[in-house]
Amino acid sequence: LEFWRIDELEDILLSLDVMTPSDLAILEVKEIEKVGLKAVQRHHFKKAMAHSKYLEAIAFDRPPSPLNLWLETWRLDRLLKSLYDLGVDVKEDIIDMSDNDAKMMNMRLLEECRWKQATGQLIHVIRAFDFADNTRASTPSLTTWLESLKLEELDEPLKELGVCELVDLGDLSMRQLEALQLNRLQRKHWDM
């Protein structure tokens, strides 16, 4: 917002559940009209909207998969499609691959060297991980998760539906989810 000189609209946009730059592109016209933009702000807001649509098109605010990040770290991102074709969805699936699976990816010489080093390190980390220790990868509480998505107003309605932990969200039916009456922006953040 500061970049487009409309940072004075931050509180208003937050009240409309705008959390990321690409959220601007999802705002409905009637919501924008409620803001009551001044003439110069309207000009700046149009530029911000165009920028927002661009950010949405390139999926700027969607986090990459951990597999993708891991591959990029090792400069092996070219192998992502081959790994997906083999059924590898997360980097931990790599330890289930055979040497023949790796050969089918047609790696270049340097990629093969990096692959051996990366997979060796990954296997070491996975084997050394203490799965009984829940302090490293603890799941946030339902309330903390909702606050991180700026959806704290859903805390009580979800608890009335019997949702006590994040894992309970998987048991919600579509009808129960629709009963929460999420607007488009809230739904986008929910689906993230």
Accessible surface in RSA format (square Angstrom, percent):
REM  Atomic radii and reference values for relative SASA: ProtOr
REM  Chains: A
REM  Algorithm: Lee & Richards
REM  Probe-radius: 1.40
REM  Slices: 20
REM RES _ NUM      All-atoms   Total-Side   Main-Chain    Non-polar    All polar
REM                ABS   REL    ABS   REL    ABS   REL    ABS   REL    ABS   REL
RES LEU A   1    71.82  40.0  37.31  26.7  34.51  86.7  37.69  26.5  34.13  91.9
RES GLU A   2   136.80  78.5 122.91  93.0  13.89  33.1  37.14  71.8  99.66  81.4
RES PHE A   3   151.28  75.7 128.41  79.5  22.87  59.5 137.76  83.5  13.52  38.7
RES TRP A   4    55.94  22.4  55.58  26.9   0.36   0.8  55.20  29.4   0.74   1.2
RES ARG A   5   148.10  62.2 138.80  70.8   9.29  22.1  62.54  85.5  85.55  51.9
RES ILE A   6     0.00   0.0   0.00   0.0   0.00   0.0   0.00   0.0   0.00   0.0
RES ASP A   7    65.32  45.8  58.22  57.9   7.10  16.8   7.26  17.1  58.06  57.9
RES GLU A   8   104.99  60.3  72.31  54.7  32.68  77.8  60.65 117.3  44.34  36.2
RES LEU A   9     7.94   4.4   7.94   5.7   0.00   0.0   7.94   5.6   0.00   0.0
RES GLU A  10    87.96  50.5  87.83  66.4   0.13   0.3  13.69  26.5  74.27  60.6
RES ASP A  11   115.07  80.6 107.32 106.8   7.75  18.3  35.42  83.3  79.66  79.4
RES ILE A  12    69.82  39.7  67.02  49.9   2.80   6.8  69.82  50.3   0.00   0.0
RES LEU A  13     2.38   1.3   2.38   1.7   0.00   0.0   2.38   1.7   0.00   0.0
RES LEU A  14    73.07  40.7  61.78  44.2  11.28  28.4  61.78  43.4  11.28  30.4
RES SER A  15    88.33  74.6  50.71  67.7  37.62  86.7  51.44 109.5  36.89  51.7
RES LEU A  16    30.55  17.0  26.12  18.7   4.43  11.1  29.52  20.7   1.02   2.8
RES ASP A  17    21.20  14.8  20.35  20.3   0.84   2.0   3.02   7.1  18.18  18.1
RES VAL A  18    14.60   9.6  11.17  10.1   3.44   8.3  11.17   9.7   3.44   9.3
RES MET A  19    60.89  31.5  26.08  17.3  34.82  82.9  30.38  25.8  30.52  40.4
RES THR A  20    27.08  19.3  23.44  23.8   3.64   8.7  26.89  36.1   0.19   0.3
RES PRO A  21    65.01  47.4  56.06  51.1   8.95  32.5  64.35  53.1   0.65   4.1
RES SER A  22     0.38   0.3   0.38   0.5   0.00   0.0   0.00   0.0   0.38   0.5
RES ASP A  23     0.00   0.0   0.00   0.0   0.00   0.0   0.00   0.0   0.00   0.0
RES LEU A  24     9.84   5.5   9.84   7.0   0.00   0.0   9.84   6.9   0.00   0.0
RES ALA A  25    20.96  19.3   1.29   2.0  19.67  44.7   1.29   1.8  19.67  52.1
RES ILE A  26    21.52  12.2  18.56  13.8   2.96   7.1  19.26  13.9   2.26   6.1
RES LEU A  27    10.85   6.0   0.08   0.1  10.77  27.1   0.38   0.3  10.47  28.2
RES GLU A  28    62.05  35.6  55.75  42.2   6.30  15.0  22.89  44.3  39.17  32.0
RES VAL A  29   106.11  69.8 103.36  93.6   2.75   6.6 103.38  89.8   2.73   7.4
RES LYS A  30   129.59  63.2 124.91  76.6   4.68  11.2  70.40  63.4  59.20  63.1
RES GLU A  31    31.60  18.1  31.60  23.9   0.00   0.0   2.90   5.6  28.70  23.4
RES ILE A  32    30.78  17.5  29.77  22.2   1.00   2.4  29.77  21.4   1.00   2.7
RES GLU A  33   124.23  71.3 100.55  76.1  23.68  56.4  48.29  93.4  75.95  62.0
RES LYS A  34   153.41  74.8 116.65  71.6  36.76  87.5  81.52  73.4  71.89  76.6
RES VAL A  35    16.04  10.6   0.50   0.5  15.54  37.4   1.79   1.6  14.25  38.7
RES GLY A  36    54.67  67.4   0.00   N/A  54.67  67.4  34.62  95.0  20.05  44.9
RES LEU A  37    21.66  12.1   8.12   5.8  13.53  34.0   8.14   5.7  13.52  36.4
RES LYS A  38   146.15  71.3 138.99  85.3   7.16  17.0  95.38  85.9  50.77  54.1
RES ALA A  39    74.43  68.4  60.76  93.8  13.67  31.1  61.52  86.6  12.91  34.2
RES VAL A  40    99.88  65.7  96.50  87.4   3.37   8.1  99.23  86.2   0.65   1.8
RES GLN A  41    16.67   9.3  16.67  12.2   0.00   0.0   9.15  19.5   7.52   5.7
RES ARG A  42   122.13  51.3 121.99  62.2   0.14   0.3  43.20  59.0  78.93  47.8
RES HIS A  43   101.03  55.2  97.61  67.8   3.42   8.7  68.84  70.9  32.18  37.5
RES HIS A  44    18.59  10.2  18.59  12.9   0.00   0.0  10.81  11.1   7.78   9.1
RES PHE A  45     7.01   3.5   7.01   4.3   0.00   0.0   7.01   4.2   0.00   0.0
RES LYS A  46   142.27  69.4 134.45  82.5   7.83  18.6  80.81  72.7  61.46  65.5
RES LYS A  47    91.19  44.5  86.27  52.9   4.93  11.7  47.11  42.4  44.08  47.0
RES ALA A  48     2.93   2.7   1.21   1.9   1.72   3.9   1.26   1.8   1.67   4.4
RES MET A  49    29.66  15.4  29.66  19.6   0.00   0.0  29.66  25.2   0.00   0.0
RES ALA A  50    64.42  59.2  51.83  80.0  12.59  28.6  57.58  81.1   6.83  18.1
RES HIS A  51    71.11  38.9  65.35  45.4   5.77  14.8  45.19  46.6  25.92  30.2
RES SER A  52     1.81   1.5   0.73   1.0   1.08   2.5   1.42   3.0   0.39   0.5
RES LYS A  53   117.09  57.1 112.35  68.9   4.74  11.3  59.83  53.9  57.26  61.0
RES TYR A  54   125.08  58.4 118.18  67.2   6.90  18.0  86.81  65.2  38.27  47.2
RES LEU A  55    14.89   8.3  14.89  10.7   0.00   0.0  14.89  10.5   0.00   0.0
RES GLU A  56    57.77  33.2  52.59  39.8   5.19  12.3  14.18  27.4  43.59  35.6
RES ALA A  57    86.01  79.1  44.55  68.7  41.47  94.3  56.42  79.5  29.59  78.4
RES ILE A  58    91.32  52.0  63.96  47.7  27.36  65.9  71.90  51.8  19.43  52.7
RES ALA A  59    39.02  35.9  30.68  47.3   8.34  19.0  31.02  43.7   7.99  21.2
RES PHE A  60   118.77  59.4  93.51  57.9  25.26  65.7  99.14  60.1  19.63  56.2
RES ASP A  61    24.96  17.5   9.49   9.4  15.47  36.6  15.07  35.5   9.90   9.9
RES ARG A  62   127.05  53.3 116.25  59.3  10.80  25.7  49.91  68.2  77.14  46.8
RES PRO A  63   100.79  73.5  76.68  69.9  24.11  87.7  82.52  68.1  18.28 113.6
RES PRO A  64    67.45  49.2  49.53  45.2  17.91  65.1  60.11  49.6   7.34  45.6
RES SER A  65    38.05  32.2  26.71  35.7  11.34  26.1  32.19  68.5   5.86   8.2
RES PRO A  66    76.07  55.4  73.50  67.0   2.57   9.3  74.56  61.6   1.51   9.4
RES LEU A  67     0.05   0.0   0.00   0.0   0.05   0.1   0.00   0.0   0.05   0.1
RES ASN A  68    32.59  22.5  32.59  31.5   0.00   0.0   0.87   2.1  31.72  30.7
RES LEU A  69    92.13  51.3  91.43  65.4   0.69   1.7  91.56  64.3   0.57   1.5
RES TRP A  70    28.02  11.2  23.63  11.4   4.39  10.3  21.34  11.4   6.68  10.8
RES LEU A  71     0.00   0.0   0.00   0.0   0.00   0.0   0.00   0.0   0.00   0.0
RES GLU A  72    85.21  48.9  71.41  54.0  13.79  32.8  20.70  40.0  64.51  52.7
RES THR A  73   105.85  75.3  75.92  77.0  29.93  71.3  63.98  85.9  41.87  63.3
RES TRP A  74    41.88  16.8  40.38  19.5   1.50   3.5  35.58  19.0   6.30  10.2
RES ARG A  75   157.24  66.0 148.33  75.6   8.91  21.2  63.15  86.3  94.08  57.0
RES LEU A  76     0.37   0.2   0.00   0.0   0.37   0.9   0.37   0.3   0.00   0.0
RES ASP A  77    74.87  52.4  64.77  64.5  10.11  23.9   7.83  18.4  67.04  66.9
RES ARG A  78   111.68  46.9  84.88  43.3  26.80  63.8  58.57  80.0  53.11  32.2
RES LEU A  79     1.04   0.6   0.87   0.6   0.17   0.4   1.04   0.7   0.00   0.0
RES LEU A  80    36.97  20.6  36.97  26.4   0.00   0.0  36.97  26.0   0.00   0.0
RES LYS A  81   145.83  71.1 141.95  87.1   3.88   9.2 114.67 103.2  31.16  33.2
RES SER A  82    34.66  29.3  30.48  40.7   4.18   9.6   8.33  17.7  26.33  36.9
RES LEU A  83     0.00   0.0   0.00   0.0   0.00   0.0   0.00   0.0   0.00   0.0
RES TYR A  84    96.37  45.0  81.29  46.2  15.08  39.2  64.92  48.8  31.45  38.8
RES ASP A  85   103.07  72.2  65.35  65.0  37.71  89.2  31.07  73.1  71.99  71.8
RES LEU A  86    58.01  32.3  24.54  17.6  33.48  84.2  28.82  20.2  29.19  78.6
RES GLY A  87    47.43  58.5   0.00   N/A  47.43  58.5  31.30  85.9  16.13  36.1
RES VAL A  88     5.09   3.3   5.03   4.6   0.05   0.1   5.09   4.4   0.00   0.0
RES ASP A  89    91.70  64.2  84.57  84.2   7.13  16.9  25.87  60.9  65.83  65.7
RES VAL A  90    63.16  41.6  63.14  57.2   0.01   0.0  63.16  54.9   0.00   0.0
RES LYS A  91    53.41  26.1  53.40  32.8   0.02   0.0  21.39  19.3  32.03  34.1
RES GLU A  92    78.60  45.1  75.22  56.9   3.37   8.0  42.18  81.6  36.42  29.7
RES ASP A  93    43.07  30.2  41.27  41.1   1.80   4.3   8.94  21.0  34.12  34.0
RES ILE A  94     6.57   3.7   2.76   2.1   3.81   9.2   2.76   2.0   3.81  10.3
RES ILE A  95    74.73  42.5  48.46  36.1  26.27  63.3  50.10  36.1  24.62  66.8
RES ASP A  96   119.64  83.8  85.81  85.4  33.83  80.0  35.94  84.6  83.70  83.5
RES MET A  97    33.65  17.4  10.19   6.7  23.45  55.8  11.44   9.7  22.20  29.4
RES SER A  98    57.57  48.6  46.59  62.2  10.98  25.3  50.21 106.9   7.36  10.3
RES ASP A  99   115.66  81.0 109.11 108.6   6.55  15.5  25.88  60.9  89.77  89.5
RES ASN A 100   101.78  70.2  99.86  96.5   1.92   4.6  21.29  51.2  80.49  77.8
RES ASP A 101    40.15  28.1  40.15  40.0   0.00   0.0   0.65   1.5  39.50  39.4
RES ALA A 102    15.90  14.6  15.60  24.1   0.30   0.7  15.64  22.0   0.26   0.7
RES LYS A 103   150.77  73.6 131.43  80.6  19.35  46.1  90.30  81.3  60.48  64.4
RES MET A 104   127.31  65.9 103.06  68.2  24.25  57.7  85.60  72.8  41.71  55.3
RES MET A 105     7.50   3.9   1.21   0.8   6.30  15.0   2.54   2.2   4.96   6.6
RES ASN A 106   120.22  82.9 103.55 100.1  16.67  40.1  34.41  82.8  85.81  82.9
RES MET A 107    30.55  15.8   6.89   4.6  23.66  56.3   6.89   5.9  23.66  31.3
RES ARG A 108   152.31  64.0 144.04  73.4   8.27  19.7  62.01  84.8  90.30  54.7
RES LEU A 109   140.95  78.5 130.59  93.4  10.36  26.0 132.94  93.4   8.01  21.6
RES LEU A 110   123.24  68.6 122.17  87.4   1.07   2.7 122.17  85.8   1.07   2.9
RES GLU A 111     9.64   5.5   9.64   7.3   0.00   0.0   3.99   7.7   5.65   4.6
RES GLU A 112    68.89  39.6  68.89  52.1   0.00   0.0  11.00  21.3  57.90  47.3
RES CYS A 113    72.00  54.5  62.83  70.1   9.17  21.5  25.82  65.4  46.18  49.8
RES ARG A 114    46.29  19.4  45.73  23.3   0.56   1.3  20.38  27.9  25.92  15.7
RES TRP A 115    16.47   6.6  16.47   8.0   0.00   0.0   8.18   4.4   8.29  13.4
RES LYS A 116   135.46  66.1 124.36  76.3  11.10  26.4  79.77  71.8  55.69  59.3
RES GLN A 117   112.77  63.1 100.23  73.3  12.54  29.9  35.78  76.2  76.99  58.4
RES ALA A 118     0.31   0.3   0.00   0.0   0.31   0.7   0.00   0.0   0.31   0.8
RES THR A 119    18.41  13.1  18.40  18.7   0.01   0.0   7.42  10.0  10.99  16.6
RES GLY A 120    39.59  48.8   0.00   N/A  39.59  48.8  32.55  89.3   7.04  15.8
RES GLN A 121    98.96  55.3  91.45  66.8   7.51  17.9  27.38  58.3  71.58  54.3
RES LEU A 122     9.09   5.1   5.78   4.1   3.31   8.3   8.73   6.1   0.37   1.0
RES ILE A 123    50.24  28.6  50.15  37.4   0.09   0.2  50.24  36.2   0.00   0.0
RES HIS A 124   126.61  69.2 121.56  84.5   5.05  12.9  77.97  80.4  48.64  56.6
RES VAL A 125    84.50  55.6  81.11  73.4   3.39   8.2  83.12  72.2   1.38   3.7
RES ILE A 126    29.44  16.8  25.94  19.3   3.50   8.4  27.66  19.9   1.79   4.8
RES ARG A 127   195.06  81.9 161.25  82.2  33.81  80.5  64.27  87.8 130.80  79.3
RES ALA A 128    69.12  63.6  37.02  57.1  32.10  73.0  47.94  67.5  21.18  56.1
RES PHE A 129    59.33  29.7  47.87  29.7  11.45  29.8  49.62  30.1   9.71  27.8
RES ASP A 130    71.34  50.0  65.38  65.1   5.96  14.1  25.86  60.9  45.48  45.4
RES PHE A 131   157.45  78.8 127.88  79.2  29.57  76.9 128.75  78.1  28.70  82.1
RES ALA A 132    95.74  88.0  57.23  88.3  38.51  87.6  68.72  96.8  27.02  71.6
RES ASP A 133    45.01  31.5  35.24  35.1   9.77  23.1  15.55  36.6  29.45  29.4
RES ASN A 134   112.67  77.7 105.62 102.1   7.05  17.0  34.16  82.2  78.51  75.9
RES THR A 135   109.57  77.9  81.69  82.8  27.88  66.4  75.63 101.6  33.94  51.3
RES ARG A 136   141.71  59.5 104.28  53.2  37.43  89.1  55.93  76.4  85.78  52.0
RES ALA A 137    79.32  72.9  49.58  76.5  29.74  67.6  58.92  83.0  20.40  54.0
RES SER A 138    79.26  67.0  54.61  72.9  24.66  56.8  28.15  59.9  51.12  71.6
RES THR A 139    98.53  70.1  71.22  72.2  27.31  65.1  41.79  56.1  56.75  85.8
RES PRO A 140    63.94  46.6  47.95  43.7  16.00  58.1  59.97  49.5   3.98  24.7
RES SER A 141    64.66  54.6  48.06  64.1  16.60  38.2  53.74 114.4  10.92  15.3
RES LEU A 142     2.58   1.4   0.35   0.2   2.23   5.6   0.35   0.2   2.23   6.0
RES THR A 143    47.92  34.1  47.47  48.1   0.45   1.1  37.36  50.2  10.57  16.0
RES THR A 144    72.72  51.7  71.64  72.6   1.07   2.6  47.61  63.9  25.11  38.0
RES TRP A 145    56.94  22.9  55.54  26.9   1.40   3.3  34.10  18.2  22.84  37.1
RES LEU A 146     0.00   0.0   0.00   0.0   0.00   0.0   0.00   0.0   0.00   0.0
RES GLU A 147    88.49  50.8  81.01  61.3   7.48  17.8  20.16  39.0  68.32  55.8
RES SER A 148    74.36  62.8  44.93  60.0  29.43  67.8  50.18 106.9  24.18  33.9
RES LEU A 149    22.90  12.8  22.45  16.1   0.46   1.2  22.45  15.8   0.46   1.2
RES LYS A 150    95.83  46.8  93.55  57.4   2.28   5.4  39.84  35.9  55.98  59.6
RES LEU A 151     1.37   0.8   1.37   1.0   0.00   0.0   1.37   1.0   0.00   0.0
RES GLU A 152    83.70  48.1  75.56  57.2   8.15  19.4  45.92  88.8  37.78  30.8
RES GLU A 153    94.80  54.4  71.72  54.3  23.08  55.0  66.94 129.5  27.86  22.7
RES LEU A 154     9.06   5.0   9.06   6.5   0.00   0.0   9.06   6.4   0.00   0.0
RES ASP A 155    21.75  15.2  21.75  21.7   0.00   0.0   7.58  17.8  14.17  14.1
RES GLU A 156   110.01  63.2 109.26  82.7   0.75   1.8  53.96 104.4  56.06  45.8
RES PRO A 157    48.69  35.5  45.72  41.7   2.97  10.8  47.27  39.0   1.43   8.9
RES LEU A 158     0.00   0.0   0.00   0.0   0.00   0.0   0.00   0.0   0.00   0.0
RES LYS A 159    92.51  45.1  75.99  46.6  16.51  39.3  46.53  41.9  45.98  49.0
RES GLU A 160   146.05  83.8 107.69  81.5  38.35  91.3  46.28  89.5  99.77  81.5
RES LEU A 161    68.91  38.4  41.06  29.4  27.85  70.0  45.73  32.1  23.18  62.4
RES GLY A 162    48.53  59.8   0.00   N/A  48.53  59.8  31.64  86.8  16.89  37.8
RES VAL A 163     3.46   2.3   3.39   3.1   0.07   0.2   3.46   3.0   0.00   0.0
RES CYS A 164    91.72  69.4  74.83  83.5  16.89  39.7  24.92  63.1  66.81  72.0
RES GLU A 165   108.00  62.0 106.25  80.4   1.75   4.2  34.34  66.4  73.66  60.1
RES LEU A 166    33.86  18.9  24.89  17.8   8.97  22.6  25.10  17.6   8.76  23.6
RES VAL A 167   114.46  75.3  96.57  87.4  17.89  43.1 105.88  92.0   8.58  23.3
RES ASP A 168    37.62  26.4  36.03  35.9   1.59   3.8   6.97  16.4  30.65  30.6
RES LEU A 169    28.53  15.9  18.97  13.6   9.55  24.0  19.20  13.5   9.33  25.1
RES GLY A 170    71.33  88.0   0.00   N/A  71.33  88.0  39.62 108.7  31.70  71.0
RES ASP A 171   122.29  85.7  92.74  92.3  29.55  69.9  35.62  83.8  86.67  86.4
RES LEU A 172    31.03  17.3   9.63   6.9  21.40  53.8   9.76   6.9  21.27  57.2
RES SER A 173    55.43  46.8  45.12  60.2  10.31  23.7  50.56 107.7   4.87   6.8
RES MET A 174   115.22  59.7 109.99  72.8   5.23  12.5  85.84  73.0  29.38  38.9
RES ARG A 175   196.99  82.7 191.90  97.8   5.10  12.1  71.99  98.4 125.01  75.8
RES GLN A 176    62.90  35.2  60.88  44.5   2.02   4.8  16.95  36.1  45.95  34.9
RES LEU A 177    17.33   9.6  15.79  11.3   1.53   3.8  15.79  11.1   1.53   4.1
RES GLU A 178   110.94  63.7  95.00  71.9  15.95  38.0  40.13  77.6  70.82  57.8
RES ALA A 179    73.19  67.3  42.36  65.4  30.83  70.1  53.15  74.8  20.04  53.1
RES LEU A 180    21.07  11.7   4.97   3.6  16.10  40.5   8.14   5.7  12.93  34.8
RES GLN A 181   154.93  86.6 126.63  92.5  28.30  67.4  39.21  83.5 115.72  87.8
RES LEU A 182    30.81  17.2   4.16   3.0  26.65  67.0   4.18   2.9  26.63  71.7
RES ASN A 183    61.97  42.7  51.72  50.0  10.24  24.7  38.88  93.6  23.09  22.3
RES ARG A 184   135.94  57.1 124.52  63.5  11.42  27.2  58.74  80.3  77.19  46.8
RES LEU A 185     5.63   3.1   5.04   3.6   0.59   1.5   5.04   3.5   0.59   1.6
RES GLN A 186    19.67  11.0  19.38  14.2   0.29   0.7   0.29   0.6  19.38  14.7
RES ARG A 187    77.82  32.7  77.82  39.7   0.00   0.0  31.63  43.2  46.19  28.0
RES LYS A 188    37.37  18.2  29.30  18.0   8.06  19.2  36.13  32.5   1.23   1.3
RES HIS A 189     1.70   0.9   1.70   1.2   0.00   0.0   0.30   0.3   1.40   1.6
RES TRP A 190    32.66  13.1  23.54  11.4   9.12  21.4   6.91   3.7  25.76  41.8
RES ASP A 191    93.95  65.8  59.76  59.5  34.19  80.8  32.73  77.0  61.22  61.1
RES MET A 192   105.89  54.8  41.92  27.7  63.97 152.3  62.85  53.4  43.04  57.0
END  Absolute sums over single chains surface
CHAIN  1 A    12874.4      10600.8       2273.6       7173.3       5701.2
END  Absolute sums over all chains
TOTAL         12874.4      10600.8       2273.6       7173.3       5701.2
